[in-house]
């Protein structure tokens, strides 16, 4: 398994500049080898990890699950 470390603040800023989603980037990263994407803060502390699936169908399932969980968390804040 390949580990990919990403500084979250820079990554999400780049997504805004490029007007693209992280899921589009993840789709381009899919390949034969499993990849663990490790998101770090600016002090290089772990924020979260994501195990990139090796097919587009599973990525789409993950995207739907993420959207649902994110929505539930946001509604809990109100």
PyMOL Python script that loads the backbone (N, CA, C, O; Angstrom):
from pymol import cmd

cmd.read_pdbstr("""\
ATOM      1  N   UNK A   1       0.847  -1.177   0.000  1.00  0.00           N
ATOM      2  CA  UNK A   1       0.000   0.000   0.000  1.00  0.00           C
ATOM      3  C   UNK A   1       0.894   1.242   0.000  1.00  0.00           C
ATOM      4  O   UNK A   1       1.890   1.325   0.718  1.00  0.00           O
ATOM      5  N   UNK A   2       0.505   2.176  -0.814  1.00  0.00           N
ATOM      6  CA  UNK A   2       1.247   3.429  -0.923  1.00  0.00           C
ATOM      7  C   UNK A   2       0.601   4.474  -0.023  1.00  0.00           C
ATOM      8  O   UNK A   2      -0.622   4.615  -0.010  1.00  0.00           O
ATOM      9  N   UNK A   3       1.414   5.205   0.726  1.00  0.00           N
ATOM     10  CA  UNK A   3       0.924   6.291   1.578  1.00  0.00           C
ATOM     11  C   UNK A   3       1.186   7.620   0.894  1.00  0.00           C
ATOM     12  O   UNK A   3       2.285   7.881   0.406  1.00  0.00           O
ATOM     13  N   UNK A   4       0.156   8.455   0.866  1.00  0.00           N
ATOM     14  CA  UNK A   4       0.263   9.784   0.278  1.00  0.00           C
ATOM     15  C   UNK A   4      -0.102  10.793   1.354  1.00  0.00           C
ATOM     16  O   UNK A   4      -1.219  10.777   1.871  1.00  0.00           O
ATOM     17  N   UNK A   5       0.828  11.666   1.690  1.00  0.00           N
ATOM     18  CA  UNK A   5       0.577  12.683   2.705  1.00  0.00           C
ATOM     19  C   UNK A   5       0.213  13.998   2.024  1.00  0.00           C
ATOM     20  O   UNK A   5       0.871  14.436   1.081  1.00  0.00           O
ATOM     21  N   UNK A   6      -0.853  14.612   2.529  1.00  0.00           N
ATOM     22  CA  UNK A   6      -1.349  15.864   1.961  1.00  0.00           C
ATOM     23  C   UNK A   6      -1.551  16.865   3.089  1.00  0.00           C
ATOM     24  O   UNK A   6      -2.169  16.553   4.107  1.00  0.00           O
ATOM     25  N   UNK A   7      -1.029  18.061   2.900  1.00  0.00           N
ATOM     26  CA  UNK A   7      -1.327  19.145   3.845  1.00  0.00           C
ATOM     27  C   UNK A   7      -2.717  19.668   3.497  1.00  0.00           C
ATOM     28  O   UNK A   7      -2.930  20.231   2.424  1.00  0.00           O
ATOM     29  N   UNK A   8      -3.643  19.476   4.405  1.00  0.00           N
ATOM     30  CA  UNK A   8      -5.051  19.746   4.148  1.00  0.00           C
ATOM     31  C   UNK A   8      -5.306  21.188   3.722  1.00  0.00           C
ATOM     32  O   UNK A   8      -6.023  21.413   2.747  1.00  0.00           O
ATOM     33  N   UNK A   9      -4.748  22.159   4.414  1.00  0.00           N
ATOM     34  CA  UNK A   9      -5.058  23.556   4.089  1.00  0.00           C
ATOM     35  C   UNK A   9      -4.639  23.897   2.663  1.00  0.00           C
ATOM     36  O   UNK A   9      -5.399  24.532   1.932  1.00  0.00           O
ATOM     37  N   UNK A  10      -3.447  23.485   2.262  1.00  0.00           N
ATOM     38  CA  UNK A  10      -2.974  23.756   0.900  1.00  0.00           C
ATOM     39  C   UNK A  10      -3.809  23.013  -0.135  1.00  0.00           C
ATOM     40  O   UNK A  10      -4.130  23.558  -1.191  1.00  0.00           O
ATOM     41  N   UNK A  11      -4.157  21.771   0.172  1.00  0.00           N
ATOM     42  CA  UNK A  11      -4.941  20.955  -0.749  1.00  0.00           C
ATOM     43  C   UNK A  11      -6.315  21.577  -1.003  1.00  0.00           C
ATOM     44  O   UNK A  11      -6.736  21.710  -2.152  1.00  0.00           O
ATOM     45  N   UNK A  12      -7.005  21.955   0.062  1.00  0.00           N
ATOM     46  CA  UNK A  12      -8.350  22.505  -0.105  1.00  0.00           C
ATOM     47  C   UNK A  12      -8.315  23.904  -0.726  1.00  0.00           C
ATOM     48  O   UNK A  12      -9.242  24.288  -1.439  1.00  0.00           O
ATOM     49  N   UNK A  13      -7.272  24.653  -0.464  1.00  0.00           N
ATOM     50  CA  UNK A  13      -7.110  25.955  -1.121  1.00  0.00           C
ATOM     51  C   UNK A  13      -6.918  25.759  -2.625  1.00  0.00           C
ATOM     52  O   UNK A  13      -7.508  26.485  -3.426  1.00  0.00           O
ATOM     53  N   UNK A  14      -6.102  24.789  -3.008  1.00  0.00           N
ATOM     54  CA  UNK A  14      -5.882  24.483  -4.423  1.00  0.00           C
ATOM     55  C   UNK A  14      -7.181  24.035  -5.096  1.00  0.00           C
ATOM     56  O   UNK A  14      -7.447  24.409  -6.238  1.00  0.00           O
ATOM     57  N   UNK A  15      -7.983  23.244  -4.399  1.00  0.00           N
ATOM     58  CA  UNK A  15      -9.271  22.819  -4.956  1.00  0.00           C
ATOM     59  C   UNK A  15     -10.164  24.019  -5.237  1.00  0.00           C
ATOM     60  O   UNK A  15     -10.837  24.065  -6.266  1.00  0.00           O
ATOM     61  N   UNK A  16     -10.174  25.001  -4.318  1.00  0.00           N
ATOM     62  CA  UNK A  16     -10.974  26.206  -4.536  1.00  0.00           C
ATOM     63  C   UNK A  16     -10.469  26.981  -5.740  1.00  0.00           C
ATOM     64  O   UNK A  16     -11.259  27.433  -6.568  1.00  0.00           O
ATOM     65  N   UNK A  17      -9.155  27.137  -5.840  1.00  0.00           N
ATOM     66  CA  UNK A  17      -8.570  27.876  -6.960  1.00  0.00           C
ATOM     67  C   UNK A  17      -8.882  27.198  -8.286  1.00  0.00           C
ATOM     68  O   UNK A  17      -9.215  27.864  -9.266  1.00  0.00           O
ATOM     69  N   UNK A  18      -8.772  25.870  -8.316  1.00  0.00           N
ATOM     70  CA  UNK A  18      -8.998  25.095  -9.546  1.00  0.00           C
ATOM     71  C   UNK A  18     -10.482  24.820  -9.792  1.00  0.00           C
ATOM     72  O   UNK A  18     -10.853  24.304 -10.846  1.00  0.00           O
ATOM     73  N   UNK A  19     -11.339  25.168  -8.812  1.00  0.00           N
ATOM     74  CA  UNK A  19     -12.779  24.933  -8.901  1.00  0.00           C
ATOM     75  C   UNK A  19     -13.078  23.465  -9.228  1.00  0.00           C
ATOM     76  O   UNK A  19     -13.779  23.149 -10.190  1.00  0.00           O
ATOM     77  N   UNK A  20     -12.529  22.595  -8.405  1.00  0.00           N
ATOM     78  CA  UNK A  20     -12.742  21.158  -8.571  1.00  0.00           C
ATOM     79  C   UNK A  20     -13.009  20.540  -7.203  1.00  0.00           C
ATOM     80  O   UNK A  20     -12.804  21.186  -6.175  1.00  0.00           O
ATOM     81  N   UNK A  21     -13.464  19.296  -7.190  1.00  0.00           N
ATOM     82  CA  UNK A  21     -13.740  18.627  -5.921  1.00  0.00           C
ATOM     83  C   UNK A  21     -12.643  17.626  -5.607  1.00  0.00           C
ATOM     84  O   UNK A  21     -11.923  17.169  -6.495  1.00  0.00           O
ATOM     85  N   UNK A  22     -12.528  17.295  -4.333  1.00  0.00           N
ATOM     86  CA  UNK A  22     -11.528  16.302  -3.946  1.00  0.00           C
ATOM     87  C   UNK A  22     -11.848  14.955  -4.564  1.00  0.00           C
ATOM     88  O   UNK A  22     -10.946  14.157  -4.821  1.00  0.00           O
ATOM     89  N   UNK A  23     -13.135  14.692  -4.805  1.00  0.00           N
ATOM     90  CA  UNK A  23     -13.539  13.410  -5.378  1.00  0.00           C
ATOM     91  C   UNK A  23     -13.058  13.286  -6.828  1.00  0.00           C
ATOM     92  O   UNK A  23     -12.728  12.187  -7.275  1.00  0.00           O
ATOM     93  N   UNK A  24     -13.016  14.380  -7.551  1.00  0.00           N
ATOM     94  CA  UNK A  24     -12.475  14.352  -8.915  1.00  0.00           C
ATOM     95  C   UNK A  24     -10.980  14.028  -8.881  1.00  0.00           C
ATOM     96  O   UNK A  24     -10.481  13.268  -9.711  1.00  0.00           O
ATOM     97  N   UNK A  25     -10.280  14.608  -7.921  1.00  0.00           N
ATOM     98  CA  UNK A  25      -8.849  14.326  -7.769  1.00  0.00           C
ATOM     99  C   UNK A  25      -8.644  12.872  -7.376  1.00  0.00           C
ATOM    100  O   UNK A  25      -7.782  12.189  -7.929  1.00  0.00           O
ATOM    101  N   UNK A  26      -9.438  12.399  -6.419  1.00  0.00           N
ATOM    102  CA  UNK A  26      -9.328  11.002  -5.994  1.00  0.00           C
ATOM    103  C   UNK A  26      -9.578  10.052  -7.158  1.00  0.00           C
ATOM    104  O   UNK A  26      -8.887   9.041  -7.290  1.00  0.00           O
ATOM    105  N   UNK A  27     -10.555  10.363  -8.004  1.00  0.00           N
ATOM    106  CA  UNK A  27     -10.870   9.506  -9.154  1.00  0.00           C
ATOM    107  C   UNK A  27      -9.657   9.389 -10.079  1.00  0.00           C
ATOM    108  O   UNK A  27      -9.408   8.324 -10.645  1.00  0.00           O
ATOM    109  N   UNK A  28      -8.911  10.470 -10.232  1.00  0.00           N
ATOM    110  CA  UNK A  28      -7.724  10.454 -11.088  1.00  0.00           C
ATOM    111  C   UNK A  28      -6.582   9.646 -10.466  1.00  0.00           C
ATOM    112  O   UNK A  28      -5.671   9.209 -11.168  1.00  0.00           O
ATOM    113  N   UNK A  29      -6.637   9.452  -9.149  1.00  0.00           N
ATOM    114  CA  UNK A  29      -5.578   8.741  -8.449  1.00  0.00           C
ATOM    115  C   UNK A  29      -5.800   7.230  -8.393  1.00  0.00           C
ATOM    116  O   UNK A  29      -4.898   6.489  -8.001  1.00  0.00           O
ATOM    117  N   UNK A  30      -6.980   6.772  -8.777  1.00  0.00           N
ATOM    118  CA  UNK A  30      -7.291   5.346  -8.705  1.00  0.00           C
ATOM    119  C   UNK A  30      -6.351   4.574  -9.628  1.00  0.00           C
ATOM    120  O   UNK A  30      -6.112   4.963 -10.771  1.00  0.00           O
ATOM    121  N   UNK A  31      -5.833   3.482  -9.105  1.00  0.00           N
ATOM    122  CA  UNK A  31      -4.936   2.631  -9.883  1.00  0.00           C
ATOM    123  C   UNK A  31      -4.927   1.228  -9.308  1.00  0.00           C
ATOM    124  O   UNK A  31      -5.783   0.874  -8.497  1.00  0.00           O
ATOM    125  N   UNK A  32      -3.969   0.442  -9.724  1.00  0.00           N
ATOM    126  CA  UNK A  32      -3.877  -0.941  -9.263  1.00  0.00           C
ATOM    127  C   UNK A  32      -3.453  -1.046  -7.808  1.00  0.00           C
ATOM    128  O   UNK A  32      -3.884  -1.954  -7.097  1.00  0.00           O
ATOM    129  N   UNK A  33      -2.615  -0.126  -7.364  1.00  0.00           N
ATOM    130  CA  UNK A  33      -2.087  -0.185  -6.005  1.00  0.00           C
ATOM    131  C   UNK A  33      -3.003   0.572  -5.041  1.00  0.00           C
ATOM    132  O   UNK A  33      -3.469   1.671  -5.343  1.00  0.00           O
ATOM    133  N   UNK A  34      -3.257  -0.041  -3.861  1.00  0.00           N
ATOM    134  CA  UNK A  34      -4.041   0.646  -2.842  1.00  0.00           C
ATOM    135  C   UNK A  34      -3.254   1.849  -2.339  1.00  0.00           C
ATOM    136  O   UNK A  34      -2.028   1.813  -2.230  1.00  0.00           O
ATOM    137  N   UNK A  35      -3.990   2.912  -2.035  1.00  0.00           N
ATOM    138  CA  UNK A  35      -3.360   4.133  -1.539  1.00  0.00           C
ATOM    139  C   UNK A  35      -4.090   4.603  -0.285  1.00  0.00           C
ATOM    140  O   UNK A  35      -5.320   4.635  -0.237  1.00  0.00           O
ATOM    141  N   UNK A  36      -3.317   4.963   0.716  1.00  0.00           N
ATOM    142  CA  UNK A  36      -3.877   5.586   1.905  1.00  0.00           C
ATOM    143  C   UNK A  36      -3.516   7.054   1.840  1.00  0.00           C
ATOM    144  O   UNK A  36      -2.340   7.415   1.797  1.00  0.00           O
ATOM    145  N   UNK A  37      -4.533   7.900   1.832  1.00  0.00           N
ATOM    146  CA  UNK A  37      -4.319   9.339   1.778  1.00  0.00           C
ATOM    147  C   UNK A  37      -4.361   9.851   3.214  1.00  0.00           C
ATOM    148  O   UNK A  37      -5.342   9.661   3.933  1.00  0.00           O
ATOM    149  N   UNK A  38      -3.290  10.493   3.604  1.00  0.00           N
ATOM    150  CA  UNK A  38      -3.136  10.966   4.976  1.00  0.00           C
ATOM    151  C   UNK A  38      -3.182  12.491   4.952  1.00  0.00           C
ATOM    152  O   UNK A  38      -2.306  13.137   4.379  1.00  0.00           O
ATOM    153  N   UNK A  39      -4.199  13.053   5.573  1.00  0.00           N
ATOM    154  CA  UNK A  39      -4.354  14.507   5.633  1.00  0.00           C
ATOM    155  C   UNK A  39      -3.723  15.021   6.928  1.00  0.00           C
ATOM    156  O   UNK A  39      -4.015  14.541   8.023  1.00  0.00           O
ATOM    157  N   UNK A  40      -2.855  16.003   6.762  1.00  0.00           N
ATOM    158  CA  UNK A  40      -2.139  16.589   7.893  1.00  0.00           C
ATOM    159  C   UNK A  40      -2.472  18.074   8.010  1.00  0.00           C
ATOM    160  O   UNK A  40      -2.786  18.734   7.019  1.00  0.00           O
ATOM    161  N   UNK A  41      -2.398  18.589   9.241  1.00  0.00           N
ATOM    162  CA  UNK A  41      -2.570  20.032   9.415  1.00  0.00           C
ATOM    163  C   UNK A  41      -1.241  20.720   9.128  1.00  0.00           C
ATOM    164  O   UNK A  41      -0.277  20.067   8.728  1.00  0.00           O
ATOM    165  N   UNK A  42      -1.184  22.024   9.328  1.00  0.00           N
ATOM    166  CA  UNK A  42       0.026  22.778   9.013  1.00  0.00           C
ATOM    167  C   UNK A  42       1.207  22.429   9.918  1.00  0.00           C
ATOM    168  O   UNK A  42       2.360  22.707   9.587  1.00  0.00           O
ATOM    169  N   UNK A  43       0.902  21.816  11.066  1.00  0.00           N
ATOM    170  CA  UNK A  43       1.960  21.381  11.980  1.00  0.00           C
ATOM    171  C   UNK A  43       2.300  19.909  11.760  1.00  0.00           C
ATOM    172  O   UNK A  43       3.011  19.297  12.557  1.00  0.00           O
ATOM    173  N   UNK A  44       1.784  19.355  10.674  1.00  0.00           N
ATOM    174  CA  UNK A  44       1.992  17.969  10.266  1.00  0.00           C
ATOM    175  C   UNK A  44       1.423  16.958  11.256  1.00  0.00           C
ATOM    176  O   UNK A  44       1.947  15.854  11.403  1.00  0.00           O
ATOM    177  N   UNK A  45       0.344  17.350  11.933  1.00  0.00           N
ATOM    178  CA  UNK A  45      -0.389  16.430  12.808  1.00  0.00           C
ATOM    179  C   UNK A  45      -1.523  15.820  12.001  1.00  0.00           C
ATOM    180  O   UNK A  45      -2.119  16.477  11.147  1.00  0.00           O
ATOM    181  N   UNK A  46      -1.810  14.571  12.280  1.00  0.00           N
ATOM    182  CA  UNK A  46      -2.840  13.833  11.567  1.00  0.00           C
ATOM    183  C   UNK A  46      -4.223  14.441  11.802  1.00  0.00           C
ATOM    184  O   UNK A  46      -4.629  14.679  12.940  1.00  0.00           O
ATOM    185  N   UNK A  47      -4.937  14.686  10.698  1.00  0.00           N
ATOM    186  CA  UNK A  47      -6.323  15.136  10.785  1.00  0.00           C
ATOM    187  C   UNK A  47      -7.238  13.942  10.538  1.00  0.00           C
ATOM    188  O   UNK A  47      -8.096  13.627  11.362  1.00  0.00           O
ATOM    189  N   UNK A  48      -7.048  13.279   9.393  1.00  0.00           N
ATOM    190  CA  UNK A  48      -7.788  12.061   9.080  1.00  0.00           C
ATOM    191  C   UNK A  48      -7.096  11.329   7.940  1.00  0.00           C
ATOM    192  O   UNK A  48      -6.231  11.876   7.256  1.00  0.00           O
ATOM    193  N   UNK A  49      -7.500  10.084   7.756  1.00  0.00           N
ATOM    194  CA  UNK A  49      -6.967   9.286   6.655  1.00  0.00           C
ATOM    195  C   UNK A  49      -8.125   8.772   5.807  1.00  0.00           C
ATOM    196  O   UNK A  49      -9.262   8.680   6.269  1.00  0.00           O
ATOM    197  N   UNK A  50      -7.816   8.446   4.579  1.00  0.00           N
ATOM    198  CA  UNK A  50      -8.812   7.890   3.662  1.00  0.00           C
ATOM    199  C   UNK A  50      -8.139   6.815   2.827  1.00  0.00           C
ATOM    200  O   UNK A  50      -7.120   7.063   2.182  1.00  0.00           O
ATOM    201  N   UNK A  51      -8.716   5.619   2.843  1.00  0.00           N
ATOM    202  CA  UNK A  51      -8.207   4.526   2.030  1.00  0.00           C
ATOM    203  C   UNK A  51      -8.876   4.606   0.664  1.00  0.00           C
ATOM    204  O   UNK A  51     -10.065   4.321   0.521  1.00  0.00           O
ATOM    205  N   UNK A  52      -8.096   4.997  -0.333  1.00  0.00           N
ATOM    206  CA  UNK A  52      -8.614   5.174  -1.684  1.00  0.00           C
ATOM    207  C   UNK A  52      -8.936   3.812  -2.287  1.00  0.00           C
ATOM    208  O   UNK A  52      -8.059   2.951  -2.366  1.00  0.00           O
ATOM    209  N   UNK A  53     -10.184   3.603  -2.714  1.00  0.00           N
ATOM    210  CA  UNK A  53     -10.532   2.318  -3.323  1.00  0.00           C
ATOM    211  C   UNK A  53      -9.868   2.185  -4.691  1.00  0.00           C
ATOM    212  O   UNK A  53      -9.377   3.163  -5.254  1.00  0.00           O
ATOM    213  N   UNK A  54      -9.861   0.958  -5.216  1.00  0.00           N
ATOM    214  CA  UNK A  54      -9.217   0.751  -6.512  1.00  0.00           C
ATOM    215  C   UNK A  54     -10.215   0.709  -7.663  1.00  0.00           C
ATOM    216  O   UNK A  54      -9.885   0.259  -8.760  1.00  0.00           O
ATOM    217  N   UNK A  55     -11.460   1.189  -7.407  1.00  0.00           N
ATOM    218  CA  UNK A  55     -12.420   1.288  -8.508  1.00  0.00           C
ATOM    219  C   UNK A  55     -13.356   2.474  -8.289  1.00  0.00           C
ATOM    220  O   UNK A  55     -13.587   2.916  -7.163  1.00  0.00           O
ATOM    221  N   UNK A  56     -13.880   2.968  -9.396  1.00  0.00           N
ATOM    222  CA  UNK A  56     -14.714   4.171  -9.388  1.00  0.00           C
ATOM    223  C   UNK A  56     -16.044   3.958  -8.681  1.00  0.00           C
ATOM    224  O   UNK A  56     -16.566   4.881  -8.056  1.00  0.00           O
ATOM    225  N   UNK A  57     -16.599   2.755  -8.771  1.00  0.00           N
ATOM    226  CA  UNK A  57     -17.888   2.473  -8.130  1.00  0.00           C
ATOM    227  C   UNK A  57     -17.798   2.642  -6.617  1.00  0.00           C
ATOM    228  O   UNK A  57     -18.669   3.259  -6.005  1.00  0.00           O
ATOM    229  N   UNK A  58     -16.737   2.090  -6.011  1.00  0.00           N
ATOM    230  CA  UNK A  58     -16.563   2.210  -4.566  1.00  0.00           C
ATOM    231  C   UNK A  58     -16.306   3.670  -4.183  1.00  0.00           C
ATOM    232  O   UNK A  58     -16.776   4.129  -3.142  1.00  0.00           O
ATOM    233  N   UNK A  59     -15.573   4.390  -5.011  1.00  0.00           N
ATOM    234  CA  UNK A  59     -15.333   5.810  -4.747  1.00  0.00           C
ATOM    235  C   UNK A  59     -16.658   6.572  -4.710  1.00  0.00           C
ATOM    236  O   UNK A  59     -16.861   7.422  -3.843  1.00  0.00           O
ATOM    237  N   UNK A  60     -17.551   6.275  -5.639  1.00  0.00           N
ATOM    238  CA  UNK A  60     -18.862   6.937  -5.667  1.00  0.00           C
ATOM    239  C   UNK A  60     -19.676   6.589  -4.420  1.00  0.00           C
ATOM    240  O   UNK A  60     -20.376   7.446  -3.881  1.00  0.00           O
ATOM    241  N   UNK A  61     -19.591   5.339  -3.958  1.00  0.00           N
ATOM    242  CA  UNK A  61     -20.273   4.949  -2.717  1.00  0.00           C
ATOM    243  C   UNK A  61     -19.716   5.742  -1.539  1.00  0.00           C
ATOM    244  O   UNK A  61     -20.469   6.247  -0.707  1.00  0.00           O
ATOM    245  N   UNK A  62     -18.396   5.845  -1.478  1.00  0.00           N
ATOM    246  CA  UNK A  62     -17.757   6.614  -0.401  1.00  0.00           C
ATOM    247  C   UNK A  62     -18.198   8.073  -0.440  1.00  0.00           C
ATOM    248  O   UNK A  62     -18.443   8.686   0.599  1.00  0.00           O
ATOM    249  N   UNK A  63     -18.296   8.618  -1.641  1.00  0.00           N
ATOM    250  CA  UNK A  63     -18.701  10.019  -1.801  1.00  0.00           C
ATOM    251  C   UNK A  63     -20.116  10.229  -1.264  1.00  0.00           C
ATOM    252  O   UNK A  63     -20.372  11.211  -0.566  1.00  0.00           O
ATOM    253  N   UNK A  64     -21.030   9.325  -1.580  1.00  0.00           N
ATOM    254  CA  UNK A  64     -22.405   9.433  -1.094  1.00  0.00           C
ATOM    255  C   UNK A  64     -22.455   9.312   0.426  1.00  0.00           C
ATOM    256  O   UNK A  64     -23.165  10.067   1.090  1.00  0.00           O
ATOM    257  N   UNK A  65     -21.700   8.362   0.975  1.00  0.00           N
ATOM    258  CA  UNK A  65     -21.682   8.171   2.421  1.00  0.00           C
ATOM    259  C   UNK A  65     -21.104   9.402   3.113  1.00  0.00           C
ATOM    260  O   UNK A  65     -21.629   9.836   4.138  1.00  0.00           O
ATOM    261  N   UNK A  66     -20.036   9.965   2.567  1.00  0.00           N
ATOM    262  CA  UNK A  66     -19.426  11.161   3.125  1.00  0.00           C
ATOM    263  C   UNK A  66     -20.427  12.311   3.123  1.00  0.00           C
ATOM    264  O   UNK A  66     -20.570  13.011   4.126  1.00  0.00           O
ATOM    265  N   UNK A  67     -21.118  12.511   2.007  1.00  0.00           N
ATOM    266  CA  UNK A  67     -22.093  13.600   1.892  1.00  0.00           C
ATOM    267  C   UNK A  67     -23.197  13.447   2.928  1.00  0.00           C
ATOM    268  O   UNK A  67     -23.618  14.426   3.544  1.00  0.00           O
ATOM    269  N   UNK A  68     -23.662  12.219   3.118  1.00  0.00           N
ATOM    270  CA  UNK A  68     -24.725  11.975   4.095  1.00  0.00           C
ATOM    271  C   UNK A  68     -24.229  12.263   5.510  1.00  0.00           C
ATOM    272  O   UNK A  68     -24.911  12.943   6.277  1.00  0.00           O
ATOM    273  N   UNK A  69     -23.054  11.755   5.860  1.00  0.00           N
ATOM    274  CA  UNK A  69     -22.517  11.974   7.195  1.00  0.00           C
ATOM    275  C   UNK A  69     -22.222  13.457   7.452  1.00  0.00           C
ATOM    276  O   UNK A  69     -22.465  13.966   8.546  1.00  0.00           O
ATOM    277  N   UNK A  70     -21.702  14.132   6.441  1.00  0.00           N
ATOM    278  CA  UNK A  70     -21.404  15.559   6.564  1.00  0.00           C
ATOM    279  C   UNK A  70     -22.692  16.345   6.797  1.00  0.00           C
ATOM    280  O   UNK A  70     -22.740  17.241   7.639  1.00  0.00           O
ATOM    281  N   UNK A  71     -23.722  16.004   6.049  1.00  0.00           N
ATOM    282  CA  UNK A  71     -25.012  16.674   6.190  1.00  0.00           C
ATOM    283  C   UNK A  71     -25.585  16.452   7.595  1.00  0.00           C
ATOM    284  O   UNK A  71     -26.110  17.379   8.211  1.00  0.00           O
ATOM    285  N   UNK A  72     -25.480  15.230   8.089  1.00  0.00           N
ATOM    286  CA  UNK A  72     -25.984  14.921   9.437  1.00  0.00           C
ATOM    287  C   UNK A  72     -25.226  15.707  10.494  1.00  0.00           C
ATOM    288  O   UNK A  72     -25.825  16.194  11.453  1.00  0.00           O
ATOM    289  N   UNK A  73     -23.923  15.835  10.331  1.00  0.00           N
ATOM    290  CA  UNK A  73     -23.132  16.590  11.294  1.00  0.00           C
ATOM    291  C   UNK A  73     -23.498  18.058  11.277  1.00  0.00           C
ATOM    292  O   UNK A  73     -23.600  18.692  12.327  1.00  0.00           O
ATOM    293  N   UNK A  74     -23.700  18.610  10.064  1.00  0.00           N
ATOM    294  CA  UNK A  74     -24.097  20.017   9.953  1.00  0.00           C
ATOM    295  C   UNK A  74     -25.458  20.267  10.575  1.00  0.00           C
ATOM    296  O   UNK A  74     -25.655  21.279  11.247  1.00  0.00           O
ATOM    297  N   UNK A  75     -26.400  19.356  10.359  1.00  0.00           N
ATOM    298  CA  UNK A  75     -27.738  19.548  10.926  1.00  0.00           C
ATOM    299  C   UNK A  75     -27.715  19.439  12.445  1.00  0.00           C
ATOM    300  O   UNK A  75     -28.559  20.027  13.121  1.00  0.00           O
ATOM    301  N   UNK A  76     -26.766  18.699  12.983  1.00  0.00           N
ATOM    302  CA  UNK A  76     -26.625  18.577  14.434  1.00  0.00           C
ATOM    303  C   UNK A  76     -26.060  19.825  15.079  1.00  0.00           C
ATOM    304  O   UNK A  76     -26.186  20.012  16.289  1.00  0.00           O
ATOM    305  N   UNK A  77     -25.441  20.677  14.285  1.00  0.00           N
ATOM    306  CA  UNK A  77     -24.867  21.912  14.814  1.00  0.00           C
ATOM    307  C   UNK A  77     -25.920  23.003  15.020  1.00  0.00           C
ATOM    308  O   UNK A  77     -25.698  23.945  15.780  1.00  0.00           O
ATOM    309  N   UNK A  78     -27.045  22.877  14.355  1.00  0.00           N
ATOM    310  CA  UNK A  78     -28.083  23.920  14.430  1.00  0.00           C
ATOM    311  C   UNK A  78     -28.994  23.721  15.594  1.00  0.00           C
ATOM    312  O   UNK A  78     -29.917  24.510  15.797  1.00  0.00           O
TER     313      UNK A  78
END
""", "prot")
cmd.dss("prot")
cmd.show_as("cartoon", "prot")
cmd.util.cbc("prot")
cmd.orient("prot")
